[in-house]
Amino acid sequence: MNTVENTISIHELKARCDEILNQLAPSGVVVTKEGHPVARITPLSTVNNEPLIGSMKDQITINGDLFSTETKWDAQS
């Protein structure tokens, strides 16, 4: 992998995929095919959703039965 430009050929990526993904820099790496850039691989950012849990408590009202369409129907007809 060329660390100066953060580029790698698709052939080298195939051969060293696990190693490259384990050492992936925040800026990612550009994958080239026949010398032309074709993709960029970047790490996923971590999102903390914990503050959202329970944040709507006492702000939402449920009217009716959540598990019913409240439509009467007859399976025999």
C-alpha positions as CSV (number, residue, x, y, z in Angstrom):
1,M,0.0,0.0,0.0
2,N,1.3,3.4,-0.9
3,T,1.1,5.3,2.4
4,V,2.0,8.7,1.0
5,E,-1.1,8.9,-1.3
6,N,-3.2,6.2,0.6
7,T,-3.8,4.3,-2.7
8,I,-3.7,0.6,-3.3
9,S,-4.2,-1.5,-6.4
10,I,-7.2,-3.8,-6.5
11,H,-4.9,-6.8,-6.8
12,E,-3.0,-5.9,-3.6
13,L,-6.3,-5.2,-1.9
14,K,-7.5,-8.7,-2.8
15,A,-4.3,-10.3,-1.5
16,R,-4.1,-8.3,1.8
17,C,-7.7,-7.3,2.5
18,D,-7.9,-8.3,6.2
19,E,-4.6,-6.7,7.0
20,I,-5.5,-3.4,5.2
21,L,-8.9,-3.2,6.8
22,N,-7.4,-3.8,10.3
23,Q,-4.9,-0.9,9.7
24,L,-7.3,1.5,7.9
25,A,-6.6,5.1,8.6
26,P,-9.5,7.6,9.3
27,S,-8.9,9.1,5.8
28,G,-9.3,5.7,4.2
29,V,-7.7,4.4,1.1
30,V,-8.3,4.8,-2.6
31,V,-8.5,1.6,-4.6
32,T,-7.1,1.7,-8.1
33,K,-7.7,-0.5,-11.1
34,E,-5.2,-0.3,-13.9
35,G,-3.8,2.9,-12.4
36,H,-7.2,4.7,-12.2
37,P,-9.1,5.3,-9.0
38,V,-12.3,3.3,-8.7
39,A,-13.3,3.4,-5.1
40,R,-12.5,4.8,-1.6
41,I,-12.7,2.6,1.5
42,T,-13.3,4.5,4.7
43,P,-13.9,3.3,8.2
44,L,-17.5,3.6,9.6
45,S,-17.9,6.2,12.3
46,T,-19.3,5.0,15.6
47,V,-22.6,6.6,16.6
48,N,-23.7,6.7,20.2
49,N,-27.6,6.3,20.2
50,E,-27.8,5.9,24.0
51,P,-29.1,9.5,24.6
52,L,-32.0,8.8,22.3
53,I,-33.3,5.8,24.4
54,G,-36.3,7.1,26.4
55,S,-35.9,10.7,25.1
56,M,-39.6,10.8,24.0
57,K,-41.0,9.5,27.3
58,D,-44.2,11.3,28.3
59,Q,-44.3,13.1,24.9
60,I,-46.1,10.4,22.8
61,T,-49.7,9.2,23.3
62,I,-50.9,5.9,21.9
63,N,-54.5,5.9,20.9
64,G,-56.1,2.5,20.3
65,D,-54.6,-0.9,19.9
66,L,-51.1,-0.9,18.4
67,F,-51.5,-4.5,17.2
68,S,-54.9,-4.1,15.5
69,T,-56.1,-2.4,12.3
70,E,-59.5,-2.0,14.1
71,T,-61.1,-3.3,10.9
72,K,-63.7,-6.0,11.3
73,W,-63.4,-8.8,8.7
74,D,-64.7,-12.2,8.1
75,A,-62.4,-14.9,6.9
76,Q,-65.3,-17.0,5.6
77,S,-66.6,-14.5,3.1
